[in-house]
Amino acid sequence: MKTLIVVGHPDLDGSSTQAFLQASAAGVPTAQWHPLTLNVAAERQALLAAERIVLQFPLYWYAAPAMVQEWLATVWTTRFAQQLAGKSLGVVVSLGRPLRDFHPGGAVGVSLDALLSPFAALAQTAKMTLLPPLAIAQFAYQIDAQRARLLVQYQQYLGLTVPSSFSAQAAWWQTQLAQQPQAALLAETLATRQARLESLRATLAEVKGDD
């Protein structure tokens, strides 16, 4: 699956978050890092060539940066959007606040899903499959363990057909581990346990069906 990462950041070279994500994306051979431009023909060609389009930007005053809005207004039209039907659309958004602020009753008082609802409407209009957003909160304050988890989440978001699927995540880990000779036994163990889990799920489904 070919993934196009459309990056809209007003200070891309100065962003440590985007530098980390770019380095992480390099580990996904099917993903293309693509800072947006207003070259309509080139942008449309890139969008049409991708199977998954990921819009990536920081949240500025509870909205995407103006450059992202300008890009959408310039490159996307209703007629062109129809050509993107069947593709998947993801949103990777970086936040300056903790995630707990983006809830009714929180410091922001509005959910992140509500703030990103224009992209849900965009996917609906284009008949694209919308992925749950990947939110990166306060990257500058994250410790190494948090960044290691983020790397995995991001690569899975870019490369897995269904990033939230446990089975897909397990298969991804098996592939990653199998590429390391010293981890071959661990990969085999994980595959065995995954097979057992699937068997248990099937058994449980049969039991429920009999009730």
N, C-alpha and C positions, 0 to 999 in steps of 0.2 A: 504494500500500500504506500503510495507516494503522498507525503505530507508537505504542504507549503506553510511555513511559519511566517506570517505577515507581521513584521515588527513595526510598531508605531510608537517611537519614543523621541521626544524633543531633544534629549541629550543622550543619544545612544552610546557615544564613546565614553561618556562620563558615568555610566550606570554600572555599578558592580553587580546588580541583579541580572541585567541583560548579558553581561560578560559571562557570568556563571551559566546562564541558560544557553548561551551560544556554545560554550565548551561542552555542555551536557548534550546538546543536540548533535554535536559532531559524532557522538557514539551511536546515533541512529542512522544507518546508511541510507534509508529511504526518505529522510527528512531534509528539506532544503530551507536554510536560513535566508530570509528575504526581507530586508528593510524596505518598506513601502516607498513607491515613487508615484508621480502623477502622470507617468507615461502610460496612457490608456491602453494602447495596443499591447505593450509588453506586459502590463499587469494582467490584462484579460487572458493573454496567452498562458501566463503562469498559473492563473486560477483554473483555467480549463484543463490544464495538464495534470492537476493534482486530484487525488481522490479525497483527501482530507485537507481542509483549510483551517488553520489555527490563527486567530487574531490575537495578538499579544501586545499589551500596553499597560502602563501604570494608570491607576485611577486618580484623576485630578478633579478635585471638588465634585466627587461622586459621579463622574462621567468620563468617557474616553477622551484623550487629548484632542484638540481641535484638528490636528493633522489626520487623525483617523477618520473623523467626520468628513473632512474635505476629501479624503481618499474615497470614501464610500460614495459621496455625492458626485465625484468626478468619474470614477471607474465603473460603479454599479448603476445599472438602469433596470427597470422592470423587465425589459426584454432580455437583457444580458443575464439577469438573475435566473431566468427560466432555463438557461443553458447549464446551470449548476445543480439542477435537480438530481437527487440521488446521492450527492456527495455528503460528507459529514462536515459540520462546522463546530469548532472548538474555540473557547476563549480562555486565554491565560492572562490573569490580571494580577499586578503587584499592588500591594496596599501599604500605606504608611501607618495604618492603625492595626491593632490586633483584631482577629476575626470575631471575637466576642462582642465587639462594638456594633457589628452589622446584624443586629437583631431588633425586633420590636422591644422597646424598653432598654436597649443598649445605648451607648453614647451617641451613635448615629441615629438610631431609632428606626432604621429602614433596613430590610434584608438586602444582602448582596444580590440575590436573584432578582429583586425588584429593581435595583439600580441597573442591572444588566438586561432587563427585559427588552430593550430595543433590539438586542441581538437574537433573542428568541423570536421576535416578530420578523426579523430579517430571515432567519432560517425557515420560518413558516411560509413567508412569501416566496422564497426560492425553492420550497419543497426539499429542503436539506434536513438531514438528521442532526439535531442539536445535541452536543455532548454536555454533560454537567461541567460548569466552569472549574478551572484549576486556579485557586486563589493562593497567592504567595504573600503572606503577611510579614511585614517588618524584616525583610531579608537581612538587613545590616546587623540585626541583633541575634540572628540565628547562630547557634553553636554548631560544631562540626557534625554531630550526630543528626541534627535537624536538616542540615544541608545534604547529608548523605541520603536521607529519606526523600528529600525533594528531588535529588538527581534521579532516583528510581521512579518516583511518581511522574516526573516530567517525561522521561524516556518512554515509560509505558503509555502516557497520554499521547505521545507522538506516534507510537508504533503499533499499539494494540487496536484491533478492530473494535473491541468493547473494553475500554480501559478499566471500567469498574467491575468487570467480571472476575470472580475469584479464580475460575478455571484458567482464564487467559493469563492472569497474573502468575499463577503457578507454572504454566507452560513457559512463560517468559523467563522466570527464574531458572527453570531447568535448562533452557538454552544458554543463559548466561553462565551458569555453573559448569555446564558441559564444555565450555570453551576454555576452562581452566583445568589442566590435567590433575592438579592436586585436589580439585573439588569434584572429580568424577563420581566418587562414591556418594557424596552428599547429594548430587544431582539424581543419582539412581534411587536413593532413599526417598527423596522428595517425590519422584515420579511414582514410586510404589505407594506412598501414602496418599497421593492424589487419586490413584486408581481405587484405593480402598474407600476413600471419601465418596467418590462418584457411585460406587457400589452401594454404600450405605444410603445415599440420597435416593437411589432408584428403589431400594427396598422400602424406605420410608414412604415414598410416593405410592407404592403398591399397597402398603398397609392403610394409608389414608383413603385410597380408592375403594378398599373393601368395607370401610366404615359406613 
